[in-house]
C-alpha cells in the first residue's frame, strides 16, 4: 500500500484529479463487481440514490450479462459536480465482490484507485499502487441476518455502509434511499438491510483507516430532479400521449418499457366508474404479430404502438413497408442493443440508425426521433403519436439500452401543453357534407390525404387498403403513372413532416473551427469531450445534437460554419454519418469525419476526445 | 334473387338492395371455387341485413386474399401481407371491438406462412369470421403444393405429395376456436347456412371451405377437385339457420334435429343424417375428423360449436366505446396524475 497516510483536507472546489494525497470531491466513479443474481441491484441503487439525495449529479450504469444467475455483473456510479454523467472510462473506486472477475477488475484500475474487497479474495498482492480495504463480508453479515438463506442478499448492504463511511455519504440519506427502495410494504426487509448498512459503517469506522482521496460532499444540483430509467419515461410518454393499443413481444432491452406501461396503464387508464380499460396491451406471439396488430389497430383508428429491439425490427420489416405505403400510423420504439444477430443482447449500441430510416423493400423513408434523456423519452413519445397520425406513417423512436435500462437524473416530466393531434380523419358528418372522398388525393398540398376509419357509419366511408399499387381512389392499379404519382406524393409528405420535428440542440463556441454532431445518448460524451478538447488541448469546438430524422435545415448551416465536423456513432459502420451522406449536399459531406465506438459499453468522453485529437493531429 | 326488370330491386330488413353488398369484378379464373364463396358471403350479409359499413374485411396474400375486394364495397378492406391477416384483424378489433371482422385466407396463407398467427388467433378466440379458401395449392405462384394438400395427392405435373396435410379444423378445435366448420364451395345451401351462423356467432368462427382451383388442382389425382368432392363430401348433418329477426316458429323433432341458440338470438338447426352428431363435444369432434380422414372422406358441417366461451376483447376488459374513438379526456390522464408520478421518482 503506497498512500497509507490520511490525506489533508482540501477545499471542495479543487479542480481535476489531484496528485496522490489530495482530496477529490464529487468527481469520481465507483464500480461494484458482483455475481449476476446475487441481489446487488438494490444495494447499488441505494448507493446511487443517496449520492443523488446529497445534491451531487450522478449517473448509474448497469453492465449485466445475458444470464439470469451466475455470470459477472458490474454497476458503475459516476458522481460529478460539473454534471458530466457520461460513463467515465476510468474506475476510481472498485468494490470487488466477485471472485471470478476480481483479478481482472483490479488489474484494469488506474494507479491510485481504491479497492474494497471481500477479504478471502486476498487481492493486495496483485498491485502495489492501489488503496486496499478488506472486509470479511460473511462474518459481518451473520449477526445482522440470522436467517442464513437471506445472507447472500443482505451482505451487499454491508459494502454500502462501508462506502458511506469511507466516502462520507450521509447515513441518513442512505437510510432514506433504502426505505424508499423497499417501500412501505417491505418494512421488515428494509430494517434487516438497514442493520447491514450500520454493520458496514461500524466495521469501517473501527477497522478501515481512510487512505484514498475520494469524497462525497453535499451540493445542491439535484433538487427537484427525478431518478428514472428511459424505458419508464418512454412508457409514461406513451400513456400521456393517449396511446390506446400496444402490442409487443418480450425482448431485452425493451421489455421493461412494455412492463412499465402495463403497470402505469393499470393505475391510470381504467375508467373510474366501470373499472374497464381505455387501452389494450397484448403480448403477441412474435414481432411479426406485434407490428401486425399495431398496424391493424392504427388502420382502425387507435393510437397504436409496439416496442422492440434490433432483432424485432428485422422481423417487422415487411409490415413497416406496408404501413408506409398504405399510409397507416404506428409508433415503433426501438431500444437498440448490440448486433448483428443475437449479438450482445445486454449491451448498448446505436446500430439501427440506417436500418430504421429505410426499413423494408422498395422506396421507403421513415421519420426517427432520437431522445437523449428521460425527459425526451417522454416528450418524444407524445410527439411520435402526433406525427404518426398527422402524417399517417410509421414513426420510429430510437432509444438504446443505455438510455432505456439505466437510471438517469431527469428534470420532472412536463405535462403535454398541446392537445392530441389526430390528423386528417373524416367522420360520417364530413362525408355527408363532402359527398365522398379520395383516400390518396393530396387535397391540401402537403402530401397527406384524408382517411376514414373502419366502422364509420356512412355509405361513402369505405376504401380498400392494399400494399399493391393504387390510385388516388385506392383502387388497384399497375399503371406506371399512377405508381409514380403516388410514391412522389408520399415523398412530399416526408418533406412536410421535416418541418414538424423537434428542433436540434446546439452549442456554438466562439472561434470554433470544428464541430461535433451526435444523437441520443452520444450527447453526454459529446458535450464532455467538447470541454476536454477545450481544456486539455486548447481546441474550441461546437456541437449539435440531432433530435430527429429527416435532418433539420440547421444541420447544413452548422456544417457550413465549421471546417471539420466529427459525427459520433455508436456503431462500427458510421451509420449516422452514412445517413447524413444520403441527405446532405456534397460540400457538406466533404467536411464530415467519423468518431465511432462499438464495444457495447455506454460511450465515454475520453474515447471521443482521443479519436478527435488523433484526426486533428493528422490534419 | 331472380327478378323481372319491372319489379323494384328486392331489399333486406334494413332496406338495402344487393348493390352495397357486392364488390368490384372478380379477377380470379372462371370457375374458381373462391368466386362461389364470395357469392355466398354477399348473400349472407345481405340476408342478415348487416350494415355494410360495420364490417371490416381483412386478408393476407394469395388468390383467396384478393376476394375481399369482390364483396361489400361499402365496407373497409385491408389486403395486407402474406399470412398475417390474423394480426391486422386482431389489431383492428382492439381498436374497435364493434367491428364485424371477416378474414378471407387461403391454405398457403393460413397453414404455411401464417400458421403461427393462425394458431394464436385460435388460442385467443378473437371474435371474427375466418374463412380458409382451401384448394391445396398455391395458385398465384402457379401450382405448388400447399400444406393442406393430402398425402399422395398429385400435381398436374404428376408430382406426388409425400407429406401429411395440416387440418385447420383439427387445429381450430384443439386450440380454442369456438366455432369450427368445414364446407365445400360447391354446396350452396350448406355453405350459406354455415356462413350466416358464423356471422351470428360471438367468438372466432373458422370455416375451412374446400374450394377447387380450376387451373392448378382440378385434375385426376387431386383431392381438392370438384370431382373428388362430389364423391367424398360427407355431411355431418343438414344445417338450417334461422336469423333472430325471422318471424317463424322454429319447429323441430327431438332426436331428429338439434337446436343451438346463438349469441344474437339466431337459431341453428342441425338435422340428423346417418347419426346424431353433438357439435359441443370437443373430444368427439376430434375423433370424427380423424376417422373421416382415415376413410378418405371430407367431413362437412358444423364440427364444433361452443357458444359461451369468452372472446379476446371480452377477456381484455375493454371499455364499451371503441378505443379508436375515445376523446382526449379519457386517454390522457390529468396533470395531477403526472405530478404524482414525478413525485414518486424524486
Interface residues (C-beta under 8 A of the other chain):
Chain A: X224 X225 X226 X227 X228 X232 X236 X239 X240 X241 X242 X243 X244 X245 X247 X264 X268 X269 X271 X274 X275 X276 X277 X278 X279 X280 X282 X284 X285 X286 X288 X289 X291 X292 X293 X294 X295 X296 X297 X298 X299 X300 X301 X302 X303 X304 X318 X319 X322 X326 X410 X412 X413 X415 X416 X419 X420 X452 X453 X454 X455 X456 X457 X458 X459 X461 X462 X463 X464 X465 X466 X467 X468 X475 X476
Chain B: X20 X24 X51 X52 X53 X54 X56 X58 X68 X69 X72 X73 X74 X75 X76 X77 X78 X79 X80 X81 X84 X86 X87 X88 X89 X90 X91 X92 X93 X94 X95 X96 X98 X99 X116 X117 X120 X316 X317 X318 X319 X320 X322 X323 X324 X325 X326 X328 X330 X331 X332 X333 X335 X337 X338 X341 X342 X345 X346
